[in-house]
């Protein structure tokens, strides 16, 4: 049985950081960032090379939406390319903080037509560039989409902090009737167990997000107060235990693609999940090494779980 392990990816930034020498015109180095088509195309090629590297390893790719409020390529546009050109499953985040309901409806319709598997509706971080807050609430958006028939054609999710939520917050999310909940990055299994019971009792799924405990991810972990000390010595067993509880897991490694894909290889090649047991075996997945060292992430970013 193939494990349902989703891998989170951040699309390329739309504007290049010229101060780091990413722009091609040396005459504009004094400007902090600007749109540079060649730089964007290079970043996009790098992004899709990583998508190809995940083929056969990840069950699905989750595409984030302007993490930290930094303008990035549309998650739906990127997701469509993943589905149609690279023949892989894609799920996307949609932030509602700086979109009105018409814009949300357009994106959801695009996602359905493009074959996107699901949408995580989030508030989103405050945008880097000035914008009017739409005041839309993710739970209310899910209710609207359910009432108007969109959920018959695409899975809709809400986000939750599995280790820091109130009863009112959980009840509000459950009453919105999403397909399921996707957690922010978790640090231990015990709070997840309690949440799983509540969510599954309401006929919903729950997908825990786990950050790879890599030195390059420490800044991201610190930014969301994530303490991975309980699982950093045996991350594979931690992931498999969360998988046993939930039936799907999302892996995030925002600052080191190599470390993330190494974990996927260990999970997919060394262990398999069958019903309620976890046992060692060889799955037959073959991964050809690629020159990924030059593709190390340049941003200090949070994962979807932080949105």
Secondary structure, DSSP 4 states (H G I P E B T S, - for coil): ----EEEEEPPPBSEEEGGGT-SS-GGGTTSSEEE-HHHHHHHHHHHHHHHHHTTTT-SEEEEPSSGGG--B--HHHHHHHHHHTS---EEEEEE-TT--HHHHHHHHHHHHHTT--EEEEE--PPPSS--------HHHHHHHHHHTTGGGTSEEEEEE-TTS--HHHHHHHHHTT-SEEEEEEPS-SHHHHHHHHHHHTTT-EEEEEEE---GGGHHHHHHTT---TTTTT-HHHHHHHHHHHHS-EEEE-TT-HHHHHHHHHHHHHHEEEETTEEEE------------GGG---S----GGG-
